[in-house]
Amino acid sequence: MDLGLAGTRALVTGASRGIGLAVADALAAEGADVALLARGADGLAAAAARVGRHGGRVRTASVDVTDFGALAAEVDAAAADLGGLTHVVANAGGTVGGGNLLSGSAQEFVDTYALNAGHAVALLKAAAPHLAAAGGGAAVVISSVTGHRPAPRTAYAAAKAGEIHLAATLARELAPQGTRVNSVSPGSIRFPGGGWESFEGANPERYADFVDREFPLGRLGRPEEVGEVVAFLLSERASWVSGTDVVVDGAQGYPSGRRFTD
């Protein structure tokens, strides 16, 4: 299916690997020009080579997304370089510190919120004028199934729940300018160098039990399976989809292989 994304201009945070890279690659495959934002220059170079194979323009910028001023400046720079922005994806996220209430600090909770929901707010605030100038455009916030169901790493779970509500609320706030906003909640996604690969290496029996018990399809998800859904939501094929959360988890049960006591 042609998603009608040829000639559009997108920006993706956390785009050097995993889901963010898969999203950028899916958009570029559909003909979009893409700005890739992440922290590491080496990872961005490799990502740009992969995304650039589709023939579109690729712009990279190394930025800490919790530096909201720097993030906003990179959004403006990307818009200037690409000739505007039509789509943005807030993908960067993670846990700062241990992530649980008893084992972590209140500041770690605040920092985890800043990395996840905070950066999504800063990104969409900076991007909103550019999206409006392009006719409205669309945005996707990458949340997690952990935002739906309690699981270890309490700060991350709460921040991801916040992102789901954030996207639904921004869909109402930005609707007058024609901008659609949705969230996507992936289940456990495995990719080379990712957390689940490390978890299996350290806990092979627990990992095998987790897969057997919680995944009816017998495996974890792949980044491209999320990337294709995000590309659809950004496209005009999803023109009447806004303010919703799309779960992409293969009917996964419990959302974590970890325990609260880990």
C-alpha positions as CSV (number, residue, x, y, z in Angstrom):
1,M,0.0,0.0,0.0
2,D,1.3,3.4,-0.9
3,L,1.0,5.5,2.2
4,G,1.3,8.8,0.3
5,L,4.4,9.9,2.3
6,A,6.6,10.7,-0.7
7,G,7.9,14.3,-0.3
8,T,7.0,14.6,3.3
9,R,9.5,15.7,6.0
10,A,9.8,13.8,9.3
11,L,11.8,14.1,12.5
12,V,12.4,11.1,14.8
13,T,14.1,11.2,18.2
14,G,16.1,8.2,19.5
15,A,16.6,7.3,15.9
16,S,20.0,5.7,15.9
17,R,18.8,2.1,16.7
18,G,15.8,0.0,17.7
19,I,12.3,1.3,17.2
20,G,13.4,4.8,16.3
21,L,15.6,3.6,13.5
22,A,12.9,1.3,12.3
23,V,10.4,4.2,12.2
24,A,12.9,6.4,10.3
25,D,13.6,3.6,7.9
26,A,9.9,2.9,7.2
27,L,9.3,6.6,6.5
28,A,12.3,6.8,4.2
29,A,11.1,3.7,2.3
30,E,7.9,5.5,1.7
31,G,9.7,8.5,0.2
32,A,10.0,10.8,3.2
33,D,13.0,13.0,4.0
34,V,14.0,12.3,7.6
35,A,15.9,14.0,10.4
36,L,17.4,11.6,12.8
37,L,18.1,12.8,16.4
38,A,20.0,10.8,19.0
39,R,22.9,11.2,21.4
40,G,25.7,9.2,19.8
41,A,27.4,10.5,16.6
42,D,28.7,7.0,15.6
43,G,25.2,5.4,15.9
44,L,23.7,8.3,13.9
45,A,26.2,7.8,11.1
46,A,25.4,4.1,10.8
47,A,21.6,4.9,11.0
48,A,22.0,7.6,8.3
49,A,23.7,5.1,6.0
50,R,20.8,2.6,6.4
51,V,18.0,5.2,6.1
52,G,19.7,6.9,3.2
53,R,19.7,3.8,1.0
54,H,16.2,4.7,0.0
55,G,17.4,7.8,-1.8
56,G,15.8,10.6,0.2
57,R,17.4,13.3,2.2
58,V,18.7,12.3,5.7
59,R,19.8,14.8,8.3
60,T,21.4,13.9,11.6
61,A,21.9,15.8,14.8
62,S,23.5,14.6,18.1
63,V,21.4,16.0,21.0
64,D,20.4,15.2,24.5
65,V,16.6,15.3,24.4
66,T,16.4,16.3,28.0
67,D,18.1,19.6,27.1
68,F,14.8,21.1,25.9
69,G,16.4,24.2,24.5
70,A,18.9,22.2,22.4
71,L,16.1,20.0,21.3
72,A,13.9,22.9,20.2
73,A,16.9,24.4,18.3
74,E,17.4,21.1,16.4
75,V,13.8,21.0,15.5
76,D,14.0,24.4,14.0
77,A,17.3,23.5,12.2
78,A,15.8,20.4,10.8
79,A,12.7,22.3,9.5
80,A,15.0,24.9,7.9
81,D,17.2,22.3,6.3
82,L,14.4,20.0,5.0
83,G,12.1,22.8,4.0
84,G,9.6,22.3,6.8
85,L,8.3,19.5,8.9
86,T,5.1,17.4,8.3
87,H,5.6,14.6,10.9
88,V,7.4,14.1,14.2
89,V,7.9,11.0,16.3
90,A,8.9,11.2,20.0
91,N,10.6,7.9,20.5
92,A,13.5,8.6,22.8
93,G,13.0,7.2,26.3
94,G,14.2,4.9,29.1
95,T,14.8,4.7,32.8
96,V,17.1,6.9,34.8
97,G,18.5,5.0,37.8
98,G,17.0,2.0,39.3
99,G,13.4,3.1,38.5
100,N,11.6,1.7,41.6
101,L,10.3,3.8,44.5
102,L,12.2,2.0,47.3
103,S,15.5,1.5,45.4
104,G,15.6,4.8,43.6
105,S,15.4,8.5,44.4
106,A,12.7,11.1,43.8
107,Q,15.1,12.9,41.5
108,E,15.4,9.7,39.4
109,F,11.6,9.7,39.0
110,V,11.7,13.3,37.8
111,D,14.5,12.6,35.4
112,T,12.7,9.6,34.0
113,Y,9.7,11.7,33.4
114,A,11.9,14.3,31.7
115,L,13.4,11.8,29.4
116,N,10.1,10.3,28.3
117,A,7.0,12.5,28.6
118,G,9.0,15.7,29.1
119,H,11.0,15.3,25.9
120,A,7.8,14.5,24.0
121,V,6.2,17.8,25.3
122,A,9.3,19.8,24.3
123,L,9.4,18.1,20.9
124,L,5.8,18.7,20.0
125,K,5.8,22.3,21.3
126,A,8.8,23.1,19.1
127,A,7.4,21.2,16.1
128,A,3.8,22.5,16.4
129,P,4.4,25.8,14.4
130,H,6.2,23.9,11.6
131,L,3.4,21.3,11.5
132,A,0.8,24.0,11.3
133,A,2.7,25.8,8.5
134,A,2.7,22.5,6.6
135,G,-1.1,22.1,6.9
136,G,-1.3,20.3,10.2
137,G,0.8,17.1,9.8
138,A,0.8,14.4,12.4
139,A,2.8,13.3,15.5
140,V,3.3,9.9,17.2
141,V,4.5,9.5,20.8
142,I,6.1,6.1,21.4
143,S,4.9,4.8,24.8
144,S,4.8,1.2,26.0
145,V,2.5,-1.6,27.2
146,T,4.1,-0.9,30.5
147,G,2.0,2.3,30.5
148,H,-1.1,0.1,30.6
149,R,-0.2,-2.6,33.1
150,P,1.9,-2.3,36.3
151,A,5.4,-3.7,35.9
152,P,8.9,-3.3,37.4
153,R,10.7,0.0,36.9
154,T,7.9,2.0,38.4
155,A,9.1,5.4,37.2
156,Y,9.2,4.2,33.6
157,A,5.7,2.7,33.8
158,A,4.3,5.9,35.2
159,A,6.1,8.0,32.6
160,K,4.8,5.8,29.8
161,A,1.2,6.0,31.1
162,G,1.7,9.8,31.1
163,E,2.7,9.7,27.5
164,I,-0.4,7.9,26.5
165,H,-2.6,10.5,28.2
166,L,-0.3,13.3,26.8
167,A,-0.9,12.2,23.2
168,A,-4.7,11.9,23.7
169,T,-4.8,15.4,25.3
170,L,-2.5,17.0,22.7
171,A,-4.7,15.6,20.0
172,R,-7.5,17.8,21.3
173,E,-5.3,20.8,21.9
174,L,-3.6,20.7,18.4
175,A,-6.7,19.7,16.5
176,P,-7.6,23.4,15.6
177,Q,-4.4,23.6,13.6
178,G,-5.1,20.4,11.8
179,T,-2.5,18.3,13.6
180,R,-3.2,14.7,14.5
181,V,-1.5,13.1,17.6
182,N,-1.5,9.5,18.5
183,S,0.6,7.2,20.7
184,V,1.9,3.7,20.0
185,S,2.5,1.2,22.8
186,P,4.9,-1.5,21.8
187,G,5.3,-4.7,23.7
188,S,8.8,-6.2,24.3
189,I,10.9,-5.6,21.2
190,R,14.2,-7.4,20.6
191,F,17.0,-6.0,18.4
192,P,20.8,-6.4,18.3
193,G,22.4,-4.6,21.2
194,G,19.1,-4.0,22.9
195,G,18.0,-4.6,26.5
196,W,16.3,-7.9,25.8
197,E,19.4,-9.4,24.2
198,S,21.4,-8.4,27.3
199,F,18.7,-9.8,29.6
200,E,18.8,-13.1,27.8
201,G,22.5,-13.3,28.1
202,A,22.4,-12.7,31.8
203,N,19.2,-14.7,32.6
204,P,18.8,-17.3,29.9
205,E,16.3,-19.5,31.8
206,R,14.2,-16.6,33.0
207,Y,14.1,-15.2,29.4
208,A,13.0,-18.5,27.9
209,D,10.3,-18.8,30.5
210,F,9.2,-15.3,29.9
211,V,8.9,-15.9,26.1
212,D,7.1,-19.2,26.6
213,R,4.6,-17.9,29.2
214,E,3.8,-14.4,27.9
215,F,3.9,-14.5,24.1
216,P,1.2,-16.5,22.3
217,L,3.2,-16.1,19.0
218,G,6.3,-17.6,20.6
219,R,8.6,-14.6,20.2
220,L,9.3,-11.0,21.0
221,G,8.5,-8.3,18.5
222,R,10.7,-6.8,15.9
223,P,11.4,-3.0,15.5
224,E,10.1,-2.9,12.0
225,E,6.8,-4.3,13.2
226,V,6.4,-1.1,15.2
227,G,7.9,1.1,12.5
228,E,5.3,0.1,9.9
229,V,2.4,0.9,12.3
230,V,3.9,4.4,13.1
231,A,4.3,5.1,9.3
232,F,0.7,4.3,8.8
233,L,-0.5,6.5,11.6
234,L,1.5,9.4,10.3
235,S,0.1,9.0,6.8
236,E,-3.1,10.3,5.3
237,R,-4.4,6.7,5.3
238,A,-5.0,7.3,9.0
239,S,-6.5,10.8,8.5
240,W,-9.4,10.0,10.9
241,V,-7.2,8.5,13.6
242,S,-6.2,10.9,16.4
243,G,-6.1,10.9,20.1
244,T,-5.8,7.1,20.3
245,D,-3.2,4.6,21.5
246,V,-2.3,1.7,19.3
247,V,-0.9,-1.4,21.1
248,V,1.6,-3.4,19.1
249,D,2.5,-6.3,21.3
250,G,1.5,-9.6,19.7
251,A,-1.1,-10.2,22.5
252,Q,1.7,-10.2,25.1
253,G,0.7,-10.9,28.7
254,Y,2.7,-9.6,31.6
255,P,4.9,-6.7,30.1
256,S,8.2,-7.5,31.8
257,G,10.6,-10.3,32.4
258,R,11.8,-8.6,35.5
259,R,10.5,-8.6,39.0
260,F,10.0,-5.8,41.4
261,T,12.6,-7.3,43.7
262,D,15.3,-7.3,40.9
